[in-house]
Amino acid sequence: MVLYLASGSPRRAELLQQIAAPFSVLKAPDIDETPQAGEAPLAYVLRMAQQKALAGERQRQQVGLGDGAVLGADTSVVLGAEILGKPRDPDHAIAMLQALNGKSHQVISAVALIVAGEVHQAHSVTTVTFRCLDEARLAAYVATGEGNDKAGGYGIQGLGGALVASLSGSYSGVVGLPLEALVSLMDEAGLDYWQTSIHG
């Protein structure tokens, strides 16, 4: 069965490549990512992953691609009950990092896999604790631009790894695709991974 990734994230593609899962990339879904009033962070992330998968499934059908499973995913950084999205500008990025500085927060990452018209979902919740850094160090990280397109304003897999003191949960979930949760769904759907011959 073919796996279609409904995401424009190079990090999610890299994680699928890490487990040698054959896949094709669909155009990044264009959906409204505004949280609903009173929506809990987990409910929001699950809804976003499902909407992205559904948008990908519509695209698969519209362009006449063959049958297969469509994968959507979403990741949010949560501090208390507040969902921290992508920074609007450098000032917003610094404000988010200052709020996370020296504290623990949660990273919720959800996947939605559409197989034969049915949506299957899984998620991970990871606790990330930041080091306590001075404002100059935080500003230096923001100036790199690495966190501009990332929830919470940082990327743990890059330079932002130096912001982190500890992590409990799914590292890949913090990057953007919780492999531990995903491979169980892939096993149930009969999707391949460890196909090392296709990755040279």
N, C-alpha and C positions, 0 to 999 in steps of 0.2 A: 504494500500500500504506500502511495506517495504521501509525503508530509509537506504541507505548504505552510510557511511561516508568514503570518500576517503582521509584519513589523518591519520598520525601517532601521531598527537598532542594530548596528554592527556588533554590539556586545552580545546580543542574543544569538546572532548568527555564529559568532565565535564559540559560544558555549555549546551549540549543537555540533559544531565541527570538533569540539573537544572530545565529545563522546562518539565521534564518527557516525553521526546520524545523517543519512541522505535526505536532503530537503531542497525545495525551491522557494524563493522569496517572492511574496506578493507585494504589491504597492502598499505603502504604509497606510493604514485606515485613517480616514478623516472623520473623527467623531468628536462630539462635545464632551470634554473631560471635566466639566464643572461638577463638583460634589453637590448632591441634593441636600436640601435643608434637613438638618438632623441626621444625616446619613453617617453611620458608624464607619470608621476607617476600613475595617475588614470587608464590610458590605460594599463599600465604594470600590475597593481594589478588585473584588470578585466581579462586580458589575462591569468595570472597565475591561477586564480580561475577556469577559463573555461578549461584550459589544464589539471589541476588536476582532474576535474570532468570527462573529456573525457577519461583520463587514467584509472580512476576508472570504468567507463562504459565498457571499453575494458576488464578490469580485470573481471568484473562481468560476462560478456559473456563468456570469456575464461574458467572460472572455473565452469560454468554452474549453477550459482546462479539464483534464481527465479527473475521474473520481479520486478521492483521497481524503486525508484528514487535515483539517485546518487548525493551526495553533495560534492562539492569541495570548498575550501576557501583559501584565501591568505590575508596576512596583511603586510603592509609596513609602516615603519616610514619615514617621509619625512621632511627634513629641507630645506626650500627654494624650490629649484627644484631638490635637491639631494635625492636619495633613499638610506637610510641607511639599509643595510642588517644585517646579523648576524656577530658578530665580529670574525675575523680570529684568534686572540690571545689576551692576556690581554692588551698589549699595544694598539692594535686597539680598544678594548673596552673602555679603558680610554679616547682615543682620541675622540670617538663618544660621550661619556658622557660629556666631556669638551665642545664639540660643542653644545650640548643641554643645558648645564648648564645655568640656569637663563633666558632661552629663551622659546618661544612657538614654537611648531612644530605640524605637522599634522600626524595623524595615519589613513591611508586608509585601510579599510577592505572590501573585496568583497566576495560574495558567488555566486556559480553557481550550479543550480539544474537541472539535466537532467531527464526529464520525457517523456516517450514515444518517445525518440529520439530528443526531442527539449530542447534547453538550455535556461533556465530562469535565469536572473541575477539581483542582487541588491548590493548596497554598502553603506557604511557609511564613513563620514569624520569627525574625532574628533580632536579638538584642545587640546593639552596637554601642560601645562606650568610647567617647572621644577623650583624647588627652586634653589637658588644660594648657592652652597655648595663648600667648599674648596677641594683642590686636595686630601688631606688625606682621607676625607669622601668618595669621589668618588672611590679612590683606595680600601678602605675598602669594598665598595659594590662589586667592580669587583672581589675582593679576595673571595667572597662567592661563585662565580661560577654560580650564579643564571641566569645571563644574557647571558651565553655562547651560548645558542641555540635560542636566541630571537632577533628579528629585533630591531635595535637600541641599543641593549645591555642591555635591562632592562625588567623586568616583573612587571607590575603595580599591579598584583594580589598577589604578594609576598612581599619580602623585598623591592623591588623597589618602592612600594607604598610610601615610605618615601622620594623618590626623587621628588615627584609631589606636586606642589603648588595648581594647579587647573586643572579642566577638563571641556570641553564643548562639548557634543555630546554623543557618545555611549561608555559606560564603557566596555560592553562585546565586542564591536568592537576592543577596544585596547587590550583586552585579546586575541582576535583571531577569534571571530565569532559574528558578529553583530546580536543579537537576534531580535532586532526591525525590521531589514530588512528581516531576515530569516523567521520569523513566517508568514509574509504576503505571501511569496512564498509557504510556507507549506500549508497555508489555501487554496490557489488557486489550489494546487496539491492534496488536500484531504489527507494530511499526518497528523498523530495524534501527539498531545502532551497533557500534563496534564494527562497522563495515570499513575496516582500515584500508582495504585495497582501493577504494574510491578516493582516498585522501593522500595517496602516494606515500 
